[in-house]
Amino acid sequence: MLRAMQDESVIHEELHDLLGGSAARGPFAAHWRAPAGDLALEIRGVGPLRLPVPAATVRTLRSVARPARFGRGEETLLDRSVRDTWVIAKSRVKLGRRWRKTMAPALERAHRELGLPAGTRLKAHLHDMLVYERGQFFLPHRDAEKVSGMVATMVVLVPSHFEGGASVIRHEGEEVTIDGGSKRELTFIAFYADCEHEVRPIERGNRVALTYALTLEGAPEHAAPDGGTTDALRELLKDHFETPVPIDWRGREACPDRLVVLLDHEYTPQSLSWRRLKGADAKRAALLRDVSAASG
């Protein structure tokens, strides 16, 4: 029994190494800046916004905003000790036509930097506009699935002056911090929807942001692995399914009827599909599917 368990353990270690292990985890967040020349932003009930957004305009925006809620399980809650910010409904937000000239390359960059597979593309769905004033914040949380098939979130910081208010994004023990924004440029922040993230308290000024839910469209394309990798993986799978393991306390053994590989990211039931796997999950799944099909 001990020998069988040791043999299976060695097989699993070799499978782990061949599939890249934890070292193969892809990026989970990206951020960059871009010119704001194509952004013409108008809020119903307020009018066109001048950039950078003046403090007086922020006070006017508050008149058409409401305190932001947050999701916890199946509930939607209002608790300003957890989330203290103002939200403006997307129905009030009007973006000029030229905005597409900025968003199209931004989505391409987010797709590339998040390591999404070739053959797919990101589509942006405006969710709302957020306004943070001095002292406001959002404690660590994970985004609810705002639209069906959502894979990532994109935050676009509109030119304004503020201090503090860092965006902190975490995944599997790693952390990315984006400090502040810009008075002249747009700041783009994109991250996978299952990442924990927070907005730290604003120390001075105001943080104004457009938030988007990102969905993935198209059929993933994966580069064919080299022959040595597929041959080695085929042999390991054969060994796994042909090596008996203990199945009860009496010492009886049987060959496994399945192999379980844990994913790096979390998925809702609606978003879990072959086409919507993220980063290294997509690459590992494609390799395992190809070799499994070839091996029968």
Backbone as a ProteinNet text record, in pm:
[ID]
protein_1_A
[PRIMARY]
MLRAMQDESVIHEELHDLLGGSAARGPFAAHWRAPAGDLALEIRGVGPLRLPVPAATVRTLRSVARPARFGRGEETLLDRSVRDTWVIAKSRVKLGRRWRKTMAPALERAHRELGLPAGTRLKAHLHDMLVYERGQFFLPHRDAEKVSGMVATMVVLVPSHFEGGASVIRHEGEEVTIDGGSKRELTFIAFYADCEHEVRPIERGNRVALTYALTLEGAPEHAAPDGGTTDALRELLKDHFETPVPIDWRGREACPDRLVVLLDHEYTPQSLSWRRLKGADAKRAALLRDVSAASG
[TERTIARY]
83.8	0	86.9	190.5	279.1	350.2	393.8	462.9	371.3	244.9	149.8	129.8	118.3	98.5	221.2	340.1	462.7	473.1	438.4	443.1	349.2	226.6	128.6	173.9	235.7	285.6	391.8	482.9	587.3	524.4	423.6	355.5	293.2	229.5	163.8	265.6	379.3	484.2	535.4	553.7	602.9	498.2	370.4	263.2	261.8	275.1	276.5	389.5	508.7	623.9	605.4	551.9	534.9	432.8	330.2	227.3	268.7	390.5	440.9	435.3	351.3	339.6	298.2	324.7	286.3	367.3	484.7	568.2	505.2	408.2	347.3	226.8	195.3	80.4	101.3	-0.9	9.3	-22.3	-12.6	-45.9	-194.3	-228.1	-368.2	-417	-326	-364.5	-269.6	-319.1	-237.9	-283	-190.2	-227.7	-134.7	-186.4	-109.7	-183.4	-119.4	-180.9	-191.5	-287.5	-311.7	-364.1	-345.2	-396.4	-548	-597.7	-741.2	-812.4	-743.3	-799.4	-929.8	-953.1	-1074.5	-1191.6	-1169.9	-1275.9	-1361.5	-1484.5	-1584.7	-1693.8	-1701.8	-1786.1	-1893.4	-2018.1	-2130.9	-2219.1	-2263.4	-2348.1	-2484	-2588.2	-2723.2	-2757.9	-2800.6	-2831.1	-2717.4	-2599.2	-2481.7	-2426.5	-2417.2	-2363.6	-2226.2	-2158.1	-2023.5	-1924.1	-1831.8	-1729.4	-1602.8	-1548.9	-1420	-1311	-1202.1	-1091.1	-967.2	-894.9	-927.2	-1052.3	-1122.5	-1251.1	-1229.9	-1287.3	-1268.2	-1346	-1300.1	-1365.8	-1510.1	-1536.9	-1673.5	-1766.1	-1714.6	-1795.8	-1826.9	-1731.3	-1754.4	-1869.9	-1876.8	-1988.4	-2121.5	-2121.1	-2242.7	-2276.5	-2174.7	-2197.8	-2266.7	-2235.9	-2296.8	-2449.5	-2498.7	-2643.6	-2717.3	-2647.2	-2711.9	-2660.5	-2585.8	-2529.4	-2603.8	-2571.4	-2626.2	-2513.9	-2526.4	-2423.1	-2414.3	-2292.7	-2272.5	-2301.7	-2364.5	-2389.5	-2285	-2287.2	-2194.6	-2263.2	-2213.5	-2271.8	-2201.1	-2279	-2225	-2313.7	-2259.8	-2342.3	-2457	-2577.9	-2695.7	-2754.4	-2692.1	-2746.4	-2674.5	-2744.5	-2686.3	-2703.7	-2591.8	-2594	-2546.7	-2591.1	-2542	-2479.3	-2347.1	-2274	-2152	-2156.4	-2049.8	-1923.8	-1927.6	-1804	-1726.5	-1790.1	-1726.7	-1697.1	-1798.2	-1783.2	-1841.2	-1754.1	-1796.6	-1756.7	-1846.5	-1822.3	-1956.8	-1955.2	-2076.2	-2079.3	-2197.5	-2211.9	-2313.2	-2279.2	-2368.2	-2406.8	-2536.2	-2585.1	-2537	-2511.8	-2462.3	-2562.6	-2691.7	-2792.6	-2771.5	-2696.7	-2667.8	-2537.2	-2460	-2326.6	-2332	-2284.5	-2279.7	-2135.5	-2087.2	-1951.3	-1954	-1867.8	-1862.6	-1816.1	-1843.5	-1808.8	-1658.9	-1579.2	-1434.6	-1376.8	-1453.5	-1404.6	-1364.3	-1427.2	-1394.1	-1247.9	-1192.5	-1054.3	-956.9	-998.5	-915.4	-946.1	-1074.2	-1112.6	-1067.4	-1071.7	-1034.7	-891.5	-791.4	-655.6	-639.6	-718.5	-711	-755.1	-860.2	-907.3	-806.1	-742.3	-639	-521.5	-485.6	-373	-409.9	-529.9	-572.6	-572.3	-620.3	-623.2	-481.5	-389.1	-250.5	-183.7	-199.1	-127	-185.7	-313.2	-371.9	-346.2	-282.3	-245.7	-361.9	-464.2	-578.8	-543.2	-607.7	-565.1	-596.2	-512.2	-535.9	-668.4	-730	-858.9	-976	-947.1	-1052.9	-1031.3	-1132	-1122.4	-1210.9	-1174.3	-1251.3	-1356.5	-1471.3	-1578.2	-1610.8	-1621.5	-1643.9	-1790.4	-1840.2	-1977.4	-1970.6	-2006.6	-2003.7	-2096.5	-2045.8	-2126.6	-2176	-2086.8	-2127.2	-2010.9	-2032.5	-1927.9	-1917.6	-1794.8	-1772.4	-1700.4	-1741.6	-1679	-1639.5	-1510.3	-1458.1	-1414	-1464.2	-1419.5	-1324	-1272.6	-1175.6	-1230.2	-1147.9	-1184.2	-1261.1	-1307.9	-1387.5	-1297	-1353.6	-1273.2	-1364	-1302.8	-1373	-1280.7	-1325.1	-1244.5	-1222.4	-1124.2	-1097.3	-1223.9	-1241.1	-1361.5	-1333.5	-1428.2	-1423.5	-1549.2	-1535	-1648.7	-1751.5	-1877.3	-1984.5	-1984.7	-2045.2	-2053.9	-2160.9	-2116.8	-2209.3	-2285.5	-2223	-2288.9	-2251.5	-2333.4	-2307.2	-2175.3	-2091.6	-1965.2	-1855.1	-1873	-1770.7	-1641.6	-1528.2	-1399.3	-1309.5	-1332.3	-1242.1	-1315.3	-1250.5	-1299.1	-1198	-1247.4	-1159.6	-1207.2	-1115.3	-1142.4	-1064.5	-1132.8	-1068.2	-1074.9	-960	-955.3	-953.3	-1054	-1066	-968.2	-903.5	-809.5	-870.7	-807.4	-848.2	-731.8	-734.9	-624.2	-667.3	-593.6	-618.2	-490.9	-483	-373.2	-432.5	-351.9	-406.2	-488.5	-587.3	-677.3	-610.7	-503.8	-435.5	-528.5	-517.1	-587.2	-491.7	-537.5	-454.5	-526.9	-458.3	-517.8	-434.6	-499.8	-429.5	-481.7	-386.9	-425.9	-318.3	-359.4	-270	-141.4	-155.5	-40.2	41.1	6.5	76.4	-9	56.7	-13.1	40	-52.2	-16.8	-81	-2.7	-54.2	-38	-147.4	-146	-175.3	-75.5	-88.8	-147.4	-254	-307.5	-348	-374.6	-411.6	-328.7	-384.1	-313.9	-409	-356	-438.8	-454	-369.5	-370.8	-406.7	-377.6	-396.4	-500.5	-547.3	-633.5	-545.7	-594.8	-527	-616.9	-567.6	-643	-593.6	-688	-657.3	-746.7	-685.8	-762.3	-717.2	-812.2	-777.7	-888.1	-848.5	-946	-1048.7	-1172.3	-1284	-1277.9	-1204.1	-1198	-1088.7	-1014	-907.9	-967.2	-908.8	-945.2	-882.4	-958.5	-904.2	-969.9	-904.6	-956.3	-915	-985.6	-947	-920.9	-799.1	-763.4	-815.8	-829.4	-892.9	-826.5	-909.8	-862.3	-812.2	-691.5	-634.6	-660	-665.1	-689.3	-740.4	-831.6	-883.8	-996.9	-1020.2	-1132.8	-1090.9	-1138.8	-1110.3	-1237.4	-1230.6	-1346	-1312.4	-1398.9	-1366.2	-1487.3	-1463.1	-1560.6	-1527.4	-1626.7	-1601.3	-1670.6	-1599.5	-1649.2	-1639.2	-1738.5	-1728.8	-1678.2	-1581.2	-1523.1	-1563.3	-1614.5	-1646.7	-1553.9	-1542.8	-1451.8	-1533.1	-1499.8	-1569.5	-1471.5	-1525.4	-1441.8	-1403.4	-1329.6	-1285.4	-1135.6	-1090.7	-947.2	-864.5	-746.8	-650	-523.6	-472.1	-351.8	-244.4	-122.4	-10.4	10.6	41.4	64.5	190.8	185.8	305.1	406.8	532.2	635	611.9	664.8	642.6	691.5	804.5	857.9	763.2	699.3	604.8	483.7	426.2	307.2	338.6	454.1	491.8	507.4	575.1	596.2	463.5	375.1	245.5	160.4	167.7	90.9	134.9	264.8	315.6	274.4	277.5	237.9	89.7	6.8	-136	-159.9	-87.4	-99.1	-60	52.4	97.3	-5	-62.3	-159.8	-279	-333.2	-454.4	-428.1	-300.2	-267.9	-198.3	-177.3	-111	-216.2	-232.4	-334.5	-303.7	-408.7	-395.7	-492.2	-463.9	-553.9	-691.4	-795.8	-931	-1006.2	-952.7	-1018.3	-917	-963.1	-874.2	-826.2	-890.5	-850.3	-728.7	-687.3	-572.4	-607.9	-736.8	-775	-731.4	-693.2	-644.3	-724.9	-722.5	-785.6	-718.9	-729.8	-671.1	-762.5	-705.8	-788	-875.5	-992.9	-1080.5	-1090.1	-1006.7	-1008.1	-878.3	-851.8	-739.4	-794.7	-767.4	-815.5	-698.3	-710.6	-609.5	-676.2	-624.8	-685.5	-655.7	-752	-736.9	-679.1	-607.9	-552.5	-659.5	-760.9	-864.1	-995.3	-1083	-1217.2	-1314.8	-1420.7	-1520	-1659.3	-1752.8	-1891.8	-1945.7	-2056.1	-2113.6	-2143.2	-2181.3	-2213.7	-2089.4	-1975.9	-1856.1	-1760.1	-1787.4	-1696.4	-1722.4	-1633.4	-1642	-1502.7	-1483.1	-1352.1	-1311.5	-1406.4	-1374.9	-1339.6	-1373	-1355.8	-1250.5	-1170.4	-1063.2	-960.7	-896.5	-807.9	-661.9	-575.3	-431.4	-381	-303.1	-242	-345.7	-464.1	-570.5	-602.7	-613.1	-649	-541.3	-414.1	-304.5	-296.8	-308.1	-300.3	-417.1	-537.1	-655.5	-645.4	-597	-584	-485	-372.9	-273.1	-328.8	-396.1	-452.1	-561.3	-644.4	-751.3	-694.3	-592.4	-532.3	-468.4	-392.3	-324.4	-425.4	-528.1	-629.5	-704.2	-736.8	-806.8	-719.4	-590.9	-499.2	-472.9	-487.2	-459.8	-585.7	-698.2	-820.9	-871.9
-121	0	125.4	125.8	241.6	264.5	155.8	167	228.9	187.2	241.5	390.2	429.4	570.6	651.9	596.7	666.1	680.9	574.4	579.5	687.2	691.6	789.7	931.3	947	1077.9	1127.9	1038.7	1076.6	1117.8	1042.8	1075.6	1214.8	1243.4	1373.7	1487	1463.8	1566.2	1594.2	1489.9	1507.2	1577	1543.7	1612.9	1761.2	1789.8	1927.9	2006.2	1945.6	2013	2031.1	1928.9	1936.3	2042.6	2059.2	2160	2300.1	2309.1	2440.9	2472.1	2400.8	2427.9	2570.6	2616	2751.5	2855.6	2818.1	2915	2959.7	2882.5	2915.9	3006.6	3048.6	3137.4	3264	3302.3	3421.1	3546.6	3663.1	3789.3	3794.6	3869	3880.3	4024.6	4120.4	4261.9	4338.1	4447.6	4534.3	4678	4771.4	4912.3	4995.9	5103.6	5192	5325	5420.8	5550.9	5578.9	5665	5697.9	5841.4	5905.7	6042.8	6047.7	6160.3	6176.2	6256.5	6281.9	6368.9	6321.5	6188.9	6135.3	6123.1	6161	6146.5	6273.5	6260.8	6366.1	6306.7	6353.3	6290.5	6387.1	6341	6424.3	6344.9	6409.4	6344.7	6412	6331.9	6388.1	6448.1	6572.5	6642.7	6730.6	6713.6	6793.7	6867.2	6795.6	6854.8	6799.9	6855.8	6809.2	6832.3	6737.3	6748.8	6810.4	6906.2	6963.7	6879.4	6858.1	6776.9	6863.2	6839.6	6747.2	6793	6697.3	6726.9	6818.6	6940.3	7031.9	6985.7	7029.3	6993.3	7042.3	7159.7	7213.1	7123	7064.5	6973.8	6846.1	6799.6	6678.7	6699	6816.3	6844.8	6842.2	6886.5	6880.7	6736.9	6657.8	6517.2	6443.6	6482.3	6416.8	6430.6	6537.1	6559.9	6458.3	6391.7	6291.4	6151.2	6139.4	6010.2	5954.7	5831.3	5768.1	5689.2	5661.4	5579.6	5442.1	5396	5269.2	5150.8	5049.6	4923.8	4821.1	4705.1	4598.7	4465.3	4364.3	4231.5	4146.1	4068.8	3969.5	3846.5	3743	3625.6	3663.5	3631.9	3664	3800.2	3870.3	3996.9	4115.5	4228.2	4356	4450.1	4496.9	4567.1	4711.6	4795.1	4931.4	4942.5	4955.3	4964.9	5051.8	5175.2	5269.5	5245.2	5148.4	5109.1	5009.2	4955.6	4862	4930.3	4996.9	5068.4	5208.1	5307.5	5446	5520.7	5528.9	5600.5	5634.1	5721.7	5760.3	5690.7	5647.6	5582.7	5658.9	5675.9	5739.6	5633.2	5612.8	5507.2	5529.6	5418.1	5429.9	5498.8	5497.4	5564.6	5715.2	5768.8	5912.3	5948.2	5847.7	5870.8	5865.8	5971.8	5978	6000.7	5911.1	5919.1	5953.3	6044.4	6083.6	5970	5981.7	5875.7	5849	5952.1	5935.1	5847.3	5821.2	5738.5	5599.6	5553	5421.2	5415.2	5528.4	5531.3	5503.8	5531.4	5501.2	5362.9	5325.9	5198.6	5077.8	5086.2	4970.7	4925.5	5013.5	4967.7	4932.1	4994.8	4961	4817	4775.5	4637.5	4539.2	4576.2	4490.1	4475.9	4586.8	4581.3	4498	4516.9	4437.9	4288.9	4255	4115.9	4058.6	4136	4090	4077.6	4179.6	4181.2	4084.2	4048.2	3948.4	3805.6	3793	3661.2	3579.2	3645.6	3572.9	3511	3401.5	3326.7	3397.9	3371.2	3420.7	3366.3	3439.2	3397.8	3452.7	3514.3	3575.1	3726.6	3796.7	3942.5	3983.1	4092.4	4144.6	4242.6	4238.7	4334.7	4406	4539.1	4619	4654.9	4643.8	4680.6	4783.9	4908.2	5012.7	4973.9	4982.1	4945.1	5067.6	5158.8	5279.7	5377.1	5487.6	5586.2	5601.5	5602.4	5612.1	5742.1	5802.6	5925.8	5905.4	5918.5	5908.8	6047.4	6090.9	6215.5	6184.8	6288.5	6271.1	6177.1	6079.7	5984.9	5863.8	5863.2	5749.4	5636	5513.2	5392.9	5276.1	5162.2	5035.7	4927.1	4857.1	4752.5	4635.7	4546.6	4432.9	4352.2	4317.9	4247.3	4182.7	4102.7	4046.9	4090.6	4119.6	4167.7	4057.6	4096.3	4006.2	4001.4	3897.1	3885.7	3982.1	4094.5	4201.7	4170.4	4095.7	4050.9	3905.2	3832.3	3691	3673.4	3583.8	3556.6	3654.5	3735.7	3834.2	3763.4	3807.6	3749.6	3849	3978.6	4077.6	4208.7	4296.1	4430.5	4529.9	4640.3	4749.7	4877.6	4946.2	5075.7	5180.7	5287.3	5397.5	5520.3	5562.1	5681.1	5804.6	5888.8	6012.3	6114.5	6196.3	6295.4	6379.8	6374	6452	6448.2	6533.9	6537.8	6474.6	6372.7	6316	6251.5	6242.3	6173.5	6062.7	5956.2	5837.4	5761.5	5686.1	5617.4	5513.2	5450	5347.6	5230.1	5172.4	5048.7	4932.9	4836.4	4721.4	4595.4	4514.4	4394.1	4273.9	4168	4051.2	3923.4	3829.1	3697.2	3596.8	3488.4	3376.4	3423.8	3513.9	3559	3669.6	3710.7	3820.2	3946.6	4061.6	4189.3	4292.7	4370.3	4482.3	4607.8	4715.7	4841.5	4950.7	5022	5134	5260.2	5344.4	5465.7	5580.2	5639.7	5764.1	5758	5876.7	5889.6	5999.8	6064.7	6170.5	6285.8	6407.1	6524	6544.3	6478.9	6502.3	6378.8	6260.9	6139.3	6047.6	5953.4	5846.3	5739	5677.3	5562.6	5440.8	5339.5	5215.5	5109.3	5040.9	4930.1	4812.9	4700.9	4582.3	4464.3	4383	4266.9	4162.6	4036.8	3928.7	3945.6	3909.1	3938.3	3862.5	3752.5	3678	3728.9	3832.1	3887.1	3969.7	3957.5	4046.6	4183.3	4289.9	4423.9	4523.5	4637.4	4741.6	4878.3	4980.3	5119.5	5179.6	5221.1	5276.3	5419.1	5468.5	5599.4	5714	5800.8	5921.9	6018.1	6066.9	6158.7	6304.8	6332	6468.7	6463.6	6553.9	6558.8	6460.4	6425.8	6340.3	6241.9	6119.4	6012.5	5985.2	6000.7	5980.6	5867.6	5767.6	5649.8	5596.5	5547.8	5469.4	5322.6	5239.4	5097.1	5015.1	4915.3	4828.8	4682.2	4603.6	4457.8	4410.9	4319.9	4270.3	4125.4	4097.3	3959.8	3916.6	3785.9	3730.6	3669.5	3707.6	3656.3	3583.6	3496.8	3424.6	3287.1	3213	3077	3077.3	3029.1	3031.8	2949.6	3002.1	2931.9	2914.3	2793.1	2767.1	2707.7	2755.5	2702.7	2555.3	2476	2333.6	2314.9	2234.2	2209.9	2127.8	2132.2	2053.4	1905.1	1825.3	1681	1618.9	1668.8	1611.9	1629.9	1745.9	1772.2	1681.1	1669.8	1585.6	1439.2	1393.8	1253.8	1226.5	1318.2	1298.9	1302.6	1395.5	1405.1	1282.2	1231.4	1111.3	993	978.5	869	884.8	1008.9	1033	1004.1	1043.2	1013.3	862.7	793.1	646.9	583.5	631.6	578.3	606.7	727.9	764.7	670.2	644.8	563.1	413.2	373.9	231.3	192.6	289.9	260.8	245.2	125.1	104.8	187.3	232.9	308.9	249.7	267.8	215.3	281.7	201.9	258.2	237.8	158.1	143.6	96.8	87.2	54.4	-89.6	-173.7	-314.5	-335	-230.4	-243.6	-277.4	-281.7	-308.3	-192.4	-225.4	-124.8	-126.8	-12.8	-1.9	111.5	106.7	213.5	335.9	457.2	579.3	586.8	649.1	669	816.6	902.1	1044.8	1109.4	1225.2	1309.2	1448.9	1503.9	1637.2	1734.1	1842.9	1948.7	2077.3	2135.6	2256.7	2377.4	2467.6	2589.7	2700.8	2793.1	2908.1	3009.9	3023.9	3125.7	3061.8	3145.5	3101.7	3142.4	3061.8	3086.5	3066.1	3148.7	3124.3	3012.5	2949.4	2846.1	2898	3025	3082.3	3106	3133.6	3169.4	3052.4	2937.7	2823.9	2750.4	2771.5	2701.5	2698	2608.2	2597.9	2731	2805.9	2929.7	3045.4	3034.7	3149	3126.8	3023.5	3002.2	3114.9	3146.6	3263	3220.8	3299.5	3285.2	3143.7	3099.6	2966.7	2855.6	2881.4	2780.5	2737.7	2835.4	2806.7	2722	2754.2	2681.3	2537.6	2519	2384	2297.5	2358.1	2282.3	2241.4	2332.3	2300.9	2186.3	2189.1	2084.4	1950.3	1948.8	1824.4	1769.1	1856.7	1811.9	1752.1	1815.8	1767	1629.7	1616.6	1489.6	1381.3	1416.5	1317.5	1266.1	1358.5	1317.7	1227.8	1263.1	1182.2	1045.1	1037.8	911.3	825.7	877.8	802.6	799.2
0	0	0	86.4	94.9	-37.8	-101	-229.8	-335.4	-336.6	-434.8	-413.2	-285.8	-255.6	-295	-272.2	-310	-461.7	-534.1	-680.3	-733.4	-680.1	-727	-691.3	-574.9	-533.3	-630.5	-671.8	-767.5	-900.6	-945.3	-1070.9	-1061.5	-948.3	-932.5	-929.9	-865.3	-862.9	-1003.8	-1081.7	-1218.4	-1305.5	-1284.3	-1356.3	-1321.5	-1193	-1144.9	-1211.8	-1215.8	-1276.1	-1426.2	-1492	-1637.4	-1677	-1594.5	-1622.9	-1576.6	-1523	-1486.7	-1340.3	-1263.6	-1121.7	-1094.3	-973.8	-936.2	-1011	-1061.9	-1132.6	-1263.1	-1314.3	-1442.9	-1429.5	-1306.3	-1290	-1370.7	-1443.6	-1525.4	-1447.1	-1512.2	-1446.2	-1412	-1308.4	-1267.8	-1268.6	-1291.5	-1293.3	-1384.2	-1439.2	-1524.8	-1505	-1522.8	-1513.5	-1599.8	-1653.5	-1740.1	-1753.4	-1815.8	-1838.8	-1987.1	-2022.1	-2162.3	-2170.8	-2285.7	-2302.4	-2285.8	-2236.5	-2209.9	-2317.5	-2430.7	-2532.9	-2594.6	-2594.8	-2657.7	-2560.2	-2435.4	-2335.1	-2328.4	-2376	-2360	-2271.3	-2149.1	-2047.9	-2002.5	-2010	-1968.2	-1873.1	-1764.7	-1665.7	-1666.1	-1690.9	-1693.6	-1558.1	-1559.4	-1436.2	-1388.3	-1450.3	-1414	-1535.3	-1649.4	-1771.5	-1803.6	-1904.8	-1941.9	-1828.5	-1813.4	-1710	-1768.9	-1699	-1735.6	-1671.1	-1744.7	-1694.7	-1672.2	-1561.6	-1452.6	-1377.7	-1319.3	-1256.1	-1135	-1135.4	-1022.3	-898.9	-781.6	-655.9	-653.9	-710.6	-712.5	-793.2	-902.2	-983.8	-907.9	-828.2	-748.4	-652.3	-593	-502	-577.4	-703.5	-785.5	-822.6	-852.1	-886.1	-772.1	-650	-535.4	-537.2	-598.9	-600.6	-687.8	-781.7	-867.4	-834.2	-724.9	-684.3	-564.7	-530.1	-410.5	-343.7	-214.9	-149.1	-215.7	-237.5	-307.6	-215.5	-270.7	-200.6	-242.4	-180.1	-216.1	-195.4	-265.2	-254.9	-151.5	-78	14.5	4	-63	-91	-182.6	-140.1	-220.3	-185	-87.3	-40.8	-104.9	-114.7	-153.4	-35.8	19.8	147.1	133.2	225.9	240.2	378.1	382	507.7	482	528.6	496.5	578.1	668.7	736.3	651.6	547.2	454.9	321.5	269.3	141.7	156.7	147.7	161.7	35.4	-58.6	-183.6	-246.5	-346.1	-418.3	-553.2	-594.6	-724.1	-808.3	-935.2	-1033.1	-1134.4	-1153.1	-1242.1	-1385.3	-1456.1	-1593.5	-1684.6	-1648.6	-1730.5	-1734.6	-1639.4	-1636.3	-1706.8	-1744.1	-1799.4	-1951.7	-2014.3	-2160.3	-2203.5	-2289.5	-2340.3	-2489.2	-2529.6	-2670	-2760.4	-2889.7	-2985.2	-2993.1	-2974.1	-2987	-2876.8	-2772.3	-2662.8	-2710.7	-2818	-2871.8	-2916.1	-2960.1	-3006.8	-2893.1	-2770.3	-2654.3	-2598.8	-2593.9	-2533.5	-2615.1	-2747.4	-2830.3	-2801.5	-2808.5	-2774.4	-2627.1	-2539.3	-2396.9	-2374.3	-2441.4	-2427.2	-2484.6	-2594.2	-2652.3	-2555.5	-2493	-2397.6	-2275.7	-2222	-2107.5	-2142.7	-2260.9	-2306.5	-2309.3	-2363.2	-2375.5	-2239.2	-2153.6	-2027	-1924.4	-1939.3	-1849.8	-1899	-2015.3	-2064.9	-2116.6	-2170.8	-2225.2	-2360.4	-2397.3	-2516.9	-2647.9	-2747.4	-2882.9	-2934.4	-3025.5	-3079.8	-3002	-2886.3	-2804.9	-2799.1	-2754.2	-2737.9	-2620.9	-2557.3	-2445.5	-2494.3	-2430.8	-2457.2	-2326.2	-2331.9	-2212	-2196.2	-2072.8	-2039	-1927.3	-1957.8	-1855.9	-1741.3	-1617.7	-1501.4	-1426.2	-1393.5	-1323.4	-1317.2	-1250.2	-1223.9	-1073.3	-1021.6	-878.2	-844.9	-735.2	-687.6	-541.5	-514.4	-378.3	-332.9	-218.1	-157.8	-42.9	18	125.8	234.4	272.1	376.8	328	203.6	155.2	107.8	103.2	81.6	45.8	13.8	-3.7	49.9	155.5	217.6	120.4	149.6	60.7	31.4	-97	-141.4	-276.3	-322.6	-457.4	-530.2	-659.6	-737	-759.4	-751.2	-794.2	-946.6	-1001.6	-1147.6	-1197.8	-1254.1	-1291.7	-1419.7	-1509.9	-1632.5	-1654.1	-1727.3	-1751.1	-1826.4	-1777.2	-1844.8	-1812.2	-1710.3	-1673.3	-1631.4	-1687.9	-1651.7	-1578.9	-1599.2	-1541.1	-1518.5	-1444.1	-1417.6	-1473.5	-1529	-1569.6	-1502	-1438.5	-1375.7	-1454.2	-1493.1	-1564	-1474.6	-1420.7	-1337	-1426.7	-1410.3	-1486.6	-1429	-1512.8	-1459.6	-1347.5	-1231.2	-1114.9	-1017.4	-918.7	-824.1	-692.5	-650.2	-518.4	-466.5	-336	-268.3	-184.1	-163.4	-98.7	-202	-156	-248.9	-335.8	-287.1	-367.1	-394	-514.2	-548.7	-520.5	-440.9	-406	-452.7	-531.9	-591.3	-549.5	-501.9	-450.4	-515.9	-534.9	-586.4	-549.5	-483.5	-449.8	-382.7	-285	-208.1	-272.5	-393.2	-459.5	-452.7	-465.7	-448.6	-545.6	-603.8	-691.5	-633.3	-619.3	-565.9	-669.9	-697.2	-791.2	-712	-698.5	-617.5	-699.3	-648.1	-702	-848	-902.4	-1041.3	-1105.2	-1206.1	-1277.1	-1302.3	-1298.9	-1328.2	-1478	-1558.6	-1703.3	-1785.8	-1732.5	-1810.5	-1746.9	-1827.6	-1778.4	-1715	-1610.3	-1549.8	-1566.5	-1636.2	-1657.7	-1559.4	-1495.7	-1404.6	-1443.9	-1481.9	-1522	-1437.3	-1392.5	-1310.8	-1320.9	-1296.7	-1300.6	-1188.9	-1220.2	-1130.4	-998.1	-992.3	-866.4	-773.3	-814.3	-729.4	-614.9	-498.8	-389.4	-415.5	-391.7	-413.8	-318.9	-303.6	-215.7	-267.7	-221.5	-244	-106.4	-82.4	48	61.9	183.2	205.3	128	75.2	8.7	116.7	100.6	198.8	162.3	32.1	-13	-156.9	-191.8	-327.4	-350.4	-478.3	-517.1	-625.1	-612.3	-708.7	-788.1	-919.6	-1007.2	-1103.9	-1113.8	-1193.5	-1268.1	-1389.2	-1464.5	-1441.8	-1415.8	-1394.9	-1503.3	-1552.2	-1659.1	-1617.5	-1656.4	-1650	-1786.3	-1786.8	-1911	-1933.2	-2050.9	-2089.7	-2202.3	-2220.3	-2320.3	-2433.2	-2556.6	-2673.8	-2765.2	-2851.1	-2945.9	-2895.8	-2979.6	-2946	-2920.9	-2805.1	-2773.6	-2872	-2902.6	-2985	-2902.2	-2896.9	-2818.6	-2908.5	-2889.6	-2966.5	-2931.2	-3032.3	-3008.7	-2925.2	-2820	-2738.9	-2816	-2771.9	-2840.9	-2814.6	-2904.9	-2898.2	-2769.7	-2717.5	-2593.9	-2477.3	-2470.4	-2360.9	-2371.1	-2490.9	-2506.1	-2481.1	-2526.4	-2503	-2353.2	-2283.3	-2139.7	-2065	-2103.1	-2036.8	-2065.6	-2187.7	-2222.3	-2136	-2115.5	-2033.2	-1887.1	-1836.3	-1697.9	-1676.2	-1772.2	-1760.5	-1763.3	-1850.1	-1858.4	-1724.5	-1668.4	-1539.6	-1429.6	-1431.2	-1327.8	-1329.3	-1447.2	-1455.7	-1447	-1454.9	-1448.2	-1317.9	-1228.1	-1100.2	-990.8	-936	-830.3	-705.7	-639.8	-515.2	-412.3	-282.3	-178.2	-187	-165.7	-169.3	-38.4	54	184.5	288.2	411.6	523.6	521.6	440.8	433.6	343.4	275.7	188.1	44.6	13.8	-124.8	-213.4	-336.3	-429.3	-558.6	-627.5	-758.8	-835	-966.3	-1047.7	-1045.7	-1042.7	-1042.9	-1167	-1152.8	-1268.1	-1306.9	-1241.4	-1276.1	-1229.5	-1283.4	-1241.7	-1216.8	-1100.2	-1063.8	-1062.8	-1137.4	-1140.2	-1092.5	-984.7	-931	-1019.5	-1027.7	-1105.4	-1018.4	-1081.6	-1008.7	-973.2	-1061.1	-1042.6	-999	-942.5	-905.6	-1015.4	-1032.4	-1137.2	-1079.7	-1123.6	-1087.7	-1176.5	-1138	-1225.2	-1366	-1376.7	-1507.3	-1593	-1528.2	-1605.2	-1624.5	-1563.9	-1576.4	-1707.8	-1802.1	-1930.6	-1991.8	-2089.9	-2154.4	-2216.9	-2269.2	-2341.7	-2249.5	-2121.4	-2031.5	-1924.5	-1938.4	-1842.6	-1854.2	-1739.6	-1732.2	-1723.2	-1787.2	-1771.1	-1785.5	-1685.1	-1689.9	-1687.3	-1630.9	-1631.5	-1774.2	-1864.2	-2003.3	-2070.9	-2044.8	-2109.9	-2059.6	-1928.7	-1873.6	-1920.3	-1918.4	-1960.6	-2106.6	-2191.4	-2334.4	-2355.8	-2283.2	-2296.9	-2251	-2136.4	-2084.9	-2177	-2229.9	-2320.7	-2447.9	-2504.8	-2629.1	-2609.2	-2499.4	-2475.3	-2439.3	-2362.5	-2326.3	-2448.7	-2539	-2660.8	-2745.6	-2757.2	-2838.4	-2777	-2642.3	-2572.3	-2556.3	-2599.2	-2583.3	-2440.5
[MASK]
++++++++++++++++++++++++++++++++++++++++++++++++++++++++++++++++++++++++++++++++++++++++++++++++++++++++++++++++++++++++++++++++++++++++++++++++++++++++++++++++++++++++++++++++++++++++++++++++++++++++++++++++++++++++++++++++++++++++++++++++++++++++++++++++++++++++++++++++++++++++++++++++++++++++

